[in-house]
């Protein structure tokens, strides 16, 4: 994943969560501003053992990763 992330454009926001028996947010969408910082953070995430609890992971993503309080809103000036 970190190799793919490094090739992405730097004008995007990356948030990462992991899940197995439960879901955990590793970092929010507005936590890292540079590609190198995001790649370093992804590489530091350990592999998690356990079951694949997809339903809880989707619920966690919806309520914790994409809720309005967790998304930084960019202010863009139109020219």
N, C-alpha and C positions, 0 to 999 in steps of 0.2 A: 504494500500500500504506500509506503513512503516513497518509493521510486515513482509511482504514478502521481502522487501529490507534488513531488518536486517539479514535474513537467507541466503542471497546471499554471495558468495565468495568475499573476500575483494580485489581480483585482477581484478576487473572490474571497468569501469567508468560509472557513472550515471549522466545523464542530465535530467532536468525536465522542462516541459512547461505545462501551463494550457491554456484552451481555452473555450470560450463561444461565446459572440458576437465578440470578437477578441482574438488573441493568445498572450501570454506573456511568455517569458523565465523566469523561476524562478532561475535556475542555470545551468551553462554550464557543458559539459562533464568533464572538467578538474578542476572544482572549488573545489571539496571536495576530499580529499585523504584517509580519513578513513571512515569506515562503520558507526561509531557512529555519525560523523559530518553530513554525508548524511542523516541518519535517522532523526536527529534533524531538519535539514533543511526541509525535507519532512513534518514532523509533524507540522511545523510552517506555511505551506501553507494554506491559508483560502479557503473555498469552494466558488466557483464563481457561481453566478446566471446568467441567460441569456439563449440565444439560443445556439444550438449546431452547430457551423459553422465549420464542419469537413473539407471542402475544403480549407478554409483559414488556418486551423490548419496544414494540411498536407503541404501546400505551405510554411508556416512559419517554420515548422520543417526542410524542405528541404533546405531552404535558410538561416536560422539562427542557427539551431542546428547542422547541419551536413556539413556546408560549411568548406572548408579547413582552414580558418582563425579562426574557433571556435573549432577545434579539436586539442587537445594536442597530438603530435606524440611522443610516447615512443621510446627511443633508447634502443635496446636490443642487448647484446653481445652474439653471438652464440659460444658455447663451443664445 
